[in-house]
Amino acid sequence: MTSLVPAKPKAFHGMSDEAIPMYEHLQNNEIRLLEVKPAGNEDEEVVCRLWTVSRDAAPNYKALSYCWGPPEERGKSTIIIETGNKRVRWPVTPTLEMALRRLRHTDGCTSLLIWADALCINQENEVEKGQQVQEMRRVYQNAEEVSIWLGPADQDSVLAWKLMNDIFSSKPEKHPLEPKRLTQFNESQFRALQNLFRRDYFWRIWIVQEIACAKRATVYCGPESMPWSRLLFLSETLDKVLARARDEDYQDDSATVFLMMRGGPGILKATASSIVSFSEVQAQPLLDLLCSHMIKGSTDPRDKVYGLVGISADWSYFGKISYERSTRDTFLHTAQYIISVTQKLNVICLKQNDDNSHNLPSWVADWERRNIFPKYGVKPLYIRQPPFAASRRVKASFSFTGDGEVLNARGFVVDTIATVAQNFHDIGPGTAVVGSIRACHSLRAFHNWWSVFIDKIGKENYEVFQRTFCGGAWAPPDSEFEQDLSLRLAFFFGMIRRLLPELQIDSDLLLLLPDLKIESCVLEARQYALVFSASRRMHGKRFVVSSTKLAGLAPQAAQQGDEIVVLLGCDFPVVMRDMGTYWTLIGEIYVDGIMYGEAMDGLASGNGDLTLWHNKHLRVYKEEAEIDANCT
């Protein structure tokens, strides 16, 4: 254990006429801790003092996990910082002031020792910020508790806390919660819980690392508190109940089920899926973490990467975290790192050919874009289970040019896109009325894609279409789902006949599909659920047909004449555009019949050429290479 050393201040006149303490340089093994003085009552101002300690021999302290709030809110609240024999009023965000006020002791004699990033890191020093962010994993691991501040109480949080306590009072760990018990709680309570989990805190990228590294974590909301583990248990319990409600066709209170499916536990579960007790052995690859938490936000776009590096596998190979590096260079470095560590090219599939504010090469993902997986749970082929294997798990053959802008990779052209259908953009979930509009929007796109399919390939191959239009989401590499797929296709055409009777459907096709009669609201609800589920895969895509009549689900930017390419070390085919002296990447594509290495089989038999691919904005070249027998 080490003694506390006061942080040495310098004088800086910039706030009225008072001296503001500035931060002294920290040694490599040092951190700052904030001592929050006790208060006699809740109304007293927050008074603090900064101390410098050795990271590995620090006294017991807590670490704060909270949301800074919007930039315009910064400085709207103040606390008092003691420095030497002076007291200085220091501007902070309202959320930080409220958190410190809530967590401090009010016995008048016991100080709180806590680590809070906004004060314990010199935010004006980019070098120090990078060094301290690199150490944040250890800071949170060493803390005796991570204190999670959701914000002040409101009417919703009071109702939500009551609902959670009511559920726990039934001892769900011993007596599983039955779906019918949902009706004991009213809609306002579920809306309150939904709103609680929609607070800004749950959208922060940093909470993943902060909670994953915690020995113990406690959630605070106004005067209430609860162990984080209890909150996770609640989420898992409700998730299981809702799954049973769907499986058992439980519809006594559809509004309740609808609210919970769209609300809090789903958001929390997305966070909890990768927030486990951190260990070097069980750490996930950085790419998996980036994909799982793409919907989360950060004020600084570089933090979308830096906030996850510390808990990723092989984190020590990532290199120095530096805020002197631009956002563009950070994303470029991240792509190079992931490709080099994994020896795979899957990360390039997360960059679609669209505009970005950083002028990135077409193979580098823009992690700032929270809609890389567009809203409402839309997900790319990368996270599909079971995974695809278009290149037969072959390692990538790649290199980077000296400036890192050019990715050189080996692959071969499978086919050329000959026909493209209309783009599809999901308009998103809404109320029951908007749900019908949304369904019609999806069904019109589906019908357009179907029309292109039967014109170019033929209705007798409808099994190909039903696998392709949703990106193979319901098509694992076996035949046990064949009947189920036919049922799903029948659902779509049944809804088109009911909601969009003006659209023509071939009566001969309907004879091939199961006969469905809408006899209950349960079946109708399942039809809507199916359409919305498919919309998640269709969003931002377009149906395409190749010159040899292969069906595909391509990025919306795909055009006639684009090439379908298999790259060694990439689990998904990609769409690429030949620009004459270089290739540009358009994005991943599902192509029925080549997702499990069938094109590689053709290459092994001599039916294909292996091409060296290079990509840069303007000055890039391409060469032909001999077929490498070791690539099969």
N, C-alpha and C positions, 0 to 999 in steps of 0.2 A: 504494500500500500504506500502511496506517495502523499506528501503534503501538498496542499494547494498553493500555487504561486500566482499572485495577482497578475493579470494581463497588463503589460506596461503600456501606458497611453502616451501619445504625442498630442500636442495641441493643434487643433484645427478650428478656425473661426469661420463657421458657415451657417450657424443656426442662431439667429439673434446675435447677442454678443457673448454667448457662453462658449467655453471650450468643449469641443466634442472629442471623445477618445477615439483614436485611430489604432488599428491593430498592428502589433509587432510581428515580425517574421516568426513562423513556427518551424521548429526542427522536424525532421522526417518522422519522428516517433511521437510527436506532440499533437494534442487536440485541445480545444477550449471547452470548458463546461460553464454553464450558467447557473449561478446560485440565485434562487428566487427567495427573497426574504419573506418570513411569515407575516401574516396580517392579523390584526385584531378582529376585523370584520370584512365582509365581502366588498364593501364600498371603498376600502383603502386602495390607493394607487399601487400598481405593481412596481416593486423596487428590486433591482437585480445587481449582480456584480459578476464580471467575467473572470475566470481563472484558467491558467494554463497548466496542463497536467501531462504526464507521460501516458500514452495510450495503453501501454501494457501494464501499468501499475496505477491505474486511476482508482479513486475511491468509488463506492457504489453510487451509481447514477441511473436516471431514467433517460430514455430517448423519445423525443416527440415525433409523432407521425400526424401530419395535418395538411390541409390545403391552404396554400398561400392566399389564394383569391386573385381576382383580376388585377392587372398592373395598376389600373387607375385607383385602386383602393389602398395602395401602399402609401404609408405616411399619414393616413387619416386617423390613426390612433398613436398614442405615445406611451412609453414606459419610462421609468427613472433608472438610469444606470449609475452606480457609484463607481468612481474612479479616484483613487487616493482619498483625499478628504473632501472631494467635491461630488455633487450630484448633477447629472446632466440629463435633460429630457431627450429621449431618443425616439425617432419616428419608426413605427412598425405597422404591420398590417392589422386590421381589426381582428382577424382570426387568430393571430399569434397572441395578441393582448388578451383575448377572451380565454384562450387555452391556458396561458400562464396564470391568469386570475382563477380559473377553475381548479387547476392542479395544485396550486400553492397551498401550504398548510395555513390554517386559520386559528392555530392554537397560540399564536403570538410568540412562539419560542423555537420552532423547528423549521429550518430552511429546506427548500427543495433543490436538489442538484440534478440538472437536466441538460441534455444536449438538444439544441434546436438549431437547425442549419442556418436560418436567416441571421442569427446572431453569433453563432460559434464559428462560422466561416466568414472571412472577409469577402463579401460579395463583389467588391470593387477590384479585387486582385485575381485576375484570370489564372495565374500560375498557381496560387494557393488554392483556388477553387477546384482546379483539376486534381491537385494532390490530395485534397481532403475528400473529394468525391471518390477517388480511388480507394480511400480507407473507410468509406461509409459502411461497407459490409461488416468490418470488424467493430465499428462504433456500435452498430445495432446488435451484433452478436454479444458484445461485452456488457451491454446495458442489463440491469436487473429486471427492467420492464420496459416495453415499448408502449407508450401512452398514446392511444388513438383518439384524436379529437374530431368528432363529426360536426361540431358546431353547437350553437345554443338550442335550447328546447323550443318547440313550437307546438301548435295543436296536433299536427300530424305525428310528431315524435312521441308525444304523450300517449296517443292512441296506439301507436306501433309498439311501444314498450309494454303497454297493457296486454296487447295481443300476444306478444312473445312470452310474457310471464304466465298468461292463461294457458298457453300451449305447454309450457314447461311444468305447470302445476299438475298436469295429467301424467307426468313421468313417462314421456314418450320413449325413453330408452328402455323401459320395461314393458310398457303397453303401447305397441305401435299405433300411431294415429290413423284412424279409419277415414276414408273419404267423406262419409256422411257427417263427420264431426265438423267439416268446414262450414256447414250450415248454421252452426252455433255462433259463428262470428259474422258480423254484418259487413256489408260492402265497404262502409267507411273505414273500418279497421284495416281491411286489406289494401285499400287505397293509401292509407297512412303508411303502412309498411312498405308499399311500393315507392312512395315518395321519399321515405327515409333512405332507402337504398339507391335512390336517384340523386342523392346529394353529391356535390362536386367531389367530395373526398374519394368516392369509389371509382372515379374516372381518372385519378392521378396515376401516372406511370410509376412514381417512386414507391407507392404503397406495396408493390410486389416485393421489392427487396427489403423494405423496412419490416414487413410482417414475416416474411420468410426467414429472416435471420433472428427473429425474436425468441428469447428463452421463454418469455411469457408476455402476453399482450392483453391489454384491457381497453375496452371501447368506452368512451365518455361522450355523452350527448346531454348538454345542460347539466342538471343535477344527477342524472341517471348514469349508471355504469354497468358493464357486463363483460365477462371474459370473452375474448375473441373466439376461443374454442367453442363457447356456447352458441355464439352467433353462427359459426360454421355448422354446428350440429343442427341448429334450427333450419338452416338453408337446406341441408341434406334431407332432413325429415320432411319438409314441405315438398321438396322435389320428388321424393318417393311417393308421397300421398297423391300428388298431381299425376304422376305416371300411372298409379293404380286407378285413379279416376278416369283417365283416358282408356286404360285397358279394360276396365269394367263397364265402359259406356255409361259412366255415372253423369247424369245430366240434371240432377235435381236443382242445382244452382249454377247454371252455366256462366253467369256473370262472375261469380266467385272464382271459378276455374280460369276463366278468361283473364281476369285481373292478375292472378298469380302467375300464369304462364307468361304474361308480358312484363311482369314487374320484378321487384327486388330480388327474390331468391335466384332468378336467372342471372341477374347482374352479378350478384355475390358469387354464384357458382363459377362464373367465368373467371373471376378473380381467384377464387379458391383452388381452381384446378391446377395452378402452378404455384400456389402459395402453400408449400408444405415446409416442415422443419428442414432448413437448408443443410445439406451435407455435400461434401466434395464428390462422394460416390454417386449420389442420386441426382446431381445437378443436371438440368436439361441443356441441350445445345442452345446457343444464342438464337439461332434461326427459329427454333420452336418457341422460345419465349417471345421473340418479336412478333411472330404470327399470332400467338395466343392473346397478346395485349395490344394489338394494333389499334383497337378502338379507343384506348386510353390516350390522354392528352398530356402535354407539358408546355409550359410557357416558352422554354428554349427547345427548339426542335432537336437539338443534339442530345437532349436528355431522353428522347425516345429510345436511344441506343445506350447511352451511359447509365441510365437508370436500371438496366437489366444485365449489363456486362458482369457486374460483381457477383451475381448468383448463377452465372452460366457455366457450363462445363468448359474446361480449358480456358477459363477467364484470364489466366496469367499470360497467355499467348497473345491476347488482344493488343497489348502494348499500352503506351501511356495515354491516359485520359487527359485531353488537353482542350481547354476552352479558347486557346489561341488558334486552334484549327477551325476553319469555316464549317458551316453546316454541310456544304457540298463535299468538302474533303472528308468530313466525318462519315458520310454515307458511302462515299467511294471506298474509304478504308474498310468500312464494315463489310461491304460486298467482297472485297479482296480477301479479307480475313476469313469469312465464312467459306468461300470457295477453297481456300488453301487448307483450312482445318478439316473440312468434311470431304475434300477431294470429289465434290459433286457440284453440279451447276444448278441445283433446284432453286437457289435464291434468285436467279435471274428471272424466274417465272413470276415473281411478285412485282415486277415492273411492267405495267402495261404501257403501250405506246400512246401516251397522252401528255398533255402539257404539264410542266412542273416549274416551280419558281426557282429551281436551283440549276437549271440547264445541265441535268445529269445525262451521262451516256445511257443508251437505251437498255443496257443490261444492269443498271444500278437502280435499286428500289428507292423510292422517295418515302422514307419512314415518317416524315412529317404528316403525310396525308392520312388522316384517321379513317378515310373511306377506301383505303387500299383493299380492304374487304368492305364493300359498301355497307351502309347501315342495315339494321334489322337482321344481323347474323349471316349475311352473305359471305361465303367462304370460297377460296380457290381450291384447285385440285390438290395443292400441296398437302393439306391436312386431311384429305380423304382417307378413310379406313374401310377395307384394307387398301394399302397404298398401291399405286401403279408402278410399273417397271418397264417403261418403254425402251430403255437401253440395257435391259437385262442386268442391272446392278454393276455395270462396268464402271471403273473409275474414270473420272474426267481426264482428258488430255488437254492441258491448257497452259497458258503463260500470259504474263502481262508485259506491256512495253515499259520502258524506263519511267515514264511519267505516270504510269498506272491507269491511263485513260482507255487503253485498248486491251480488250480481252481476246486472246487467240484461243479458239477451241475447235475440236475436231467433231465432225458429224456428217450426215448425208441427207440429201433431199429425197423425201418419200413420194411426194406428189405436189400438184399445183392446185390452188383453189380456183375453181371454174365458175361457181355460182354462189352468191351470198343472199341471204334473206334479210328481213328488216332487223334493226337493232331492237333490243328490249331493255327498258329501264323500269324497274319496279317502282311504283309510286309510294310504297311503304304502307305499314299497318295503320289502322285507324279504328273508328267506331264500327258497329255492325253495318251501318248504312254505307260508310266508306269502304268497308270490306267487300261489299258486292261490286262497287265500282272498281276496286283493286282487282277482284277476281276477273271481271270482264276485260280489264286492261291486259292481264296475263293471258287470258284465253284467246284474245285477238292475235297476240304475238304467236301463241302456240299454233293457232289455225294457219297463220301465214307460213310458219316454218313447215307445217305439215303439207301445205299446198306445194311448196318448193320440193319437199321430199318425194311426194308421189309423182310429181312432174319429171324429176330427174332420176329417181331410183326405182319407184314403183311401190304401190301400197302392199304388194304381197310380202315385202320385206319390212313390215311394220315393226317387227321386233327390234330391228336396228334403230329405228327412230325412237322407240320408247326408251332405249338405253342412252341415246345420244342427246336428246333435248334437255336432259337434266345433268349432263356431264358424267354419266355413268354412276350417279349417286346411288342407284338402286340395282346395280349390275355387278356384283362380285363375280370372280372368275369361276362360276359353276352354274348349273342349270336349275337349282332348287327354287329360284325366284321367278321362273318363267311364268307360271300361272299368276303370281302376284303382280308381275309387271303388266300382264294383260288386264288385270283388274284395275290397275292404276290408270291405264290408258282409257279404259271404259269410263272411269270416273270423269276424265277430262271431256270426252265427247258427250257424256251425259249432261254435264254442266253447260257445254256449248249449246246443245239443243234446248236446254231450259232457259238460259240467260241470254243467248244470242241466236235466236232461231233464224235470223236472216243469213247466217253463215252456213254454207252448204257442206254437208258431210256425206261421203259415199255410203250408201245404204249397204253395199256389199261388204264393206269393212265392218260395219256394225254386226253383221252376222258372224264374224270371226271372233268377236269379243264377248265376254260374259254379259248377260242381260241384266241390267240394273233397274230396279224400280225404287224410286225414292219413297220409302214407306215410313220413315221416321226422321226426326230431327237429328238423331245420332248419325245416320248415314249422310245426311246433308252436311253436318258439321265436319265429318271426315273428308268429304269432297272439298270443302273450303280449305281444310288443313293441308290436303294434298296439293292443291293449287298453290297455296302460299309457300309450301315447302319447295316445290319445284321452282317458284319464282326466285328463291334465294340462289339457285344455281344459274338461272337464266339471266339474272340481272347483269347488265353491262356486256352481254354476249350477243352473238348472232349465229344462226344456223348456216352452215356452209356445205357445199358438195364439191368434191375434188374432180379432176379431169378423168380419173378412173372410177368415179362414183363411190368414193368413200364419204361417209357422213361425218360431220364434225361440229363441235360447239366451240366457236372461235371468239377472240376478243372483238369488241365492237369496231375497232379500227381496222380489222382485216378487210382486204379488198380482193377483187378478182385479179388473179395473176400472182398473188403472194404464194410463197413456197411453204409447204409443210415439211419440217426438218426434225430429225432425231439427232440430238447431240449426245456424244458419249458422256456418261456421268450425269445425265439429266433424266429423271423419272417420267417426264412428260414430253410429248412432242411440242414443238413451238412453231409459231408462224413467223417467218422472216421475209423481209423485202429486199430484193436484189437491187441495189442502187447503182450498179455498174462497176464502181471501183470499191464498193464496200457493201456489207449487209447491215441492215438495221433490224433490231428485234421488235416484234409487235406484241408478243405475249404467248402464254401457254394455250394449248388447244387440246380438247378431247377429240380423238378420232377413233371411231368404232373399228375394232379389228387390229389395232397396232399398240394398244395400251400396255400389253404384257410382253413386249419384246418380239412380236411377230415380224416387225420390219428388220430387226437384227438377224432373224433367221434367214431372211432374204439376202441380207448382206453377206452372211456366212457362205451362202450358196453361190455367191458371185453376182447376184442381181442388185448391184448398187455401187456407187462410188463414194469414197470417203473424202470429204472436202475440208480444207483448213479455213476456218471462219474468223474473220477479224472485224472489229466494230469500233468505229470512232465517229465523231460527228461528221467530219468532212473528209479528212485525209486518211483513208484506210484502203488496204488492198486485200485481194483474196488469191489463193493459189490452189491448184489441184495437187492432191497427194495420192500416193499409192494406197491400196486397201491394206490395212494392218490386220493380219490374221489373228493377232493376239487380242483383238477388240471383241471377239465373239465369245 
